[in-house]
Amino acid sequence: MPVHLRIVNGLFQAACTRTAGFSSVNLSLLHPAVQVSYMMMMYISVFPIAISIRRTNVYEEKSLGVYNSAEDDETINDASAMSYVGTHLRRQLSFDLWYVFLGLFILSITEGSKIKKNEFNVYSILFELISAYGTVGLSLGYPNVNASLSSQFTTGGKLVIIAMQIRGRHRGLPYGLDRA
């Protein structure tokens, strides 16, 4: 593939990996490091927006006088902002990772016979699971099948994928509705 097409393809994949689920190349042929970076992008796609919105809302509430302390009139320094973001990120990750690991454990049970026969590997299942949790839709696929890997899952495995999509879709709810 010519260099200019690789650059355009890379930009396309960088945007689509986080939200759209479109792919212009076979993802299973990519280097494992690229696949891991795609998993990270799919997992954290919502966090920067959710954290910045929540940070802005706290700032707006302080400017309206919702909080009555001596610090209300001071501008928020970078250290406290980073502390807030770090604390929020730790809470959100610790809360979300339980669902991902539980989903992986259940999928390992429901798809265990196919894993033992080497039809599936745990890495591909994890990629599919994180794609579902991020509500992206990318898949490493299944050989000789023009569909995602989850099309080959058992009914129980497909229900786990559906549950992960629902949980992932609602992970960025406002403060009053979620634990973070």
C-alpha positions in Angstrom: 0.0 0.0 0.0 1.5 3.4 -0.9 2.6 5.7 1.9 -0.1 8.4 1.3 -2.9 5.7 1.5 -1.4 4.3 4.7 -1.5 7.8 6.2 -5.1 8.4 5.2 -6.0 4.9 6.4 -4.2 5.5 9.8 -6.2 8.7 10.3 -9.4 7.0 9.4 -8.7 4.1 11.8 -7.7 6.5 14.6 -11.1 8.2 14.4 -13.2 5.1 13.8 -11.6 3.0 16.5 -13.0 5.2 19.2 -16.6 5.5 18.1 -17.8 4.2 14.7 -16.5 0.6 14.5 -15.6 0.9 10.8 -12.4 -0.8 9.6 -10.6 -0.5 6.3 -8.2 -3.3 7.0 -8.4 -6.8 8.5 -7.7 -6.1 12.2 -6.6 -9.7 12.9 -3.6 -9.1 10.5 -2.4 -6.0 12.5 0.5 -6.2 14.9 -0.6 -7.2 18.4 0.7 -3.8 19.8 -1.7 -2.0 17.4 -4.5 -4.3 18.5 -3.8 -3.5 22.2 -3.7 0.2 21.4 -7.1 -0.2 19.7 -8.5 -1.9 22.8 -7.3 1.0 25.0 -8.8 3.5 22.7 -12.1 1.7 22.7 -12.1 1.4 26.4 -11.3 5.0 27.3 -13.2 6.7 24.4 -15.8 8.2 26.7 -13.6 9.2 29.7 -12.0 12.5 28.5 -15.4 13.9 27.6 -17.1 12.7 30.8 -14.4 14.0 33.1 -14.2 17.4 31.4 -18.0 17.8 31.6 -18.0 16.9 35.3 -15.1 19.2 36.0 -16.8 22.0 34.2 -20.0 21.4 36.1 -18.2 21.6 39.5 -16.5 24.8 38.4 -19.9 26.3 37.4 -21.5 25.3 40.6 -18.7 27.0 42.6 -19.2 30.2 40.5 -22.9 30.2 41.4 -22.2 30.0 45.1 -23.4 26.4 45.6 -20.3 25.7 47.7 -19.8 28.0 50.7 -16.2 27.9 51.6 -13.3 30.4 51.6 -11.9 28.7 48.5 -14.9 29.6 46.3 -13.4 32.9 45.2 -10.0 31.5 44.3 -9.3 30.0 40.9 -8.8 26.3 40.8 -5.1 25.6 40.4 -3.7 22.9 38.2 -2.7 20.6 41.0 -6.2 20.4 42.4 -7.6 19.9 38.9 -5.2 17.0 38.2 -6.0 15.6 41.7 -9.7 15.7 40.8 -9.2 14.1 37.4 -6.9 11.4 38.9 -9.3 10.6 41.7 -12.2 10.4 39.3 -10.3 8.2 36.9 -9.2 5.8 39.6 -12.8 5.5 40.9 -14.2 5.0 37.4 -11.6 2.4 36.4 -12.0 0.4 39.6 -15.7 0.4 39.1 -15.7 -0.5 35.4 -12.9 -3.1 35.4 -15.1 -5.4 37.6 -17.6 -5.6 34.8 -14.9 -6.3 32.2 -13.3 -9.0 34.2 -16.6 -10.6 35.2 -17.6 -10.6 31.5 -14.3 -12.2 30.5 -14.7 -14.8 33.2 -18.3 -15.7 32.1 -17.3 -15.7 28.4 -14.4 -18.1 29.3 -17.0 -20.4 30.8 -19.6 -20.2 28.1 -17.0 -20.5 25.3 -14.6 -22.8 27.1 -15.0 -25.7 24.8 -14.1 -23.6 21.8 -11.1 -22.2 23.6 -9.9 -25.7 24.4 -10.3 -26.7 20.7 -8.3 -23.6 19.8 -11.2 -22.2 17.8 -11.0 -19.0 19.9 -8.3 -17.5 22.0 -8.8 -15.4 25.1 -7.2 -12.4 23.5 -9.7 -12.3 20.7 -12.6 -12.7 23.2 -11.1 -9.8 25.3 -10.9 -7.6 22.2 -14.6 -8.4 21.4 -15.6 -7.8 25.0 -13.9 -4.4 25.2 -15.3 -3.5 21.8 -18.8 -4.3 23.2 -18.1 -2.4 26.4 -17.0 0.7 24.5 -20.0 0.2 22.2 -17.7 0.4 19.2 -18.3 -2.7 17.2 -14.8 -3.6 16.0 -13.9 -7.3 15.9 -11.0 -9.5 15.0 -13.4 -11.7 13.1 -13.5 -15.4 12.6 -11.8 -17.3 9.8 -13.9 -17.9 6.7 -16.9 -16.1 8.2 -18.0 -12.7 7.1 -19.1 -11.6 10.5 -17.7 -10.8 13.9 -16.3 -13.2 16.4 -19.3 -12.9 18.6 -21.4 -14.4 15.8 -19.7 -17.7 16.7 -20.5 -17.4 20.4 -23.1 -19.6 22.2 -26.4 -18.0 23.2 -25.0 -17.4 26.7 -21.9 -15.7 25.2 -24.0 -13.5 23.0 -26.1 -12.4 26.1 -22.9 -11.5 27.9 -21.9 -9.3 24.9 -25.3 -7.7 25.0 -25.1 -7.0 28.7 -21.6 -5.5 28.3 -22.9 -3.2 25.6 -25.7 -2.0 27.8 -23.4 -1.5 30.8 -20.8 0.2 28.6 -23.4 2.5 27.1 -24.5 3.7 30.5 -21.1 4.1 32.2 -20.9 7.8 31.7 -24.0 8.9 33.5 -24.0 12.0 35.6 -22.8 12.1 39.3 -26.2 11.6 40.8 -26.7 8.4 38.8 -23.3 6.7 39.0 -20.8 5.8 41.7 -17.9 7.9 40.4 
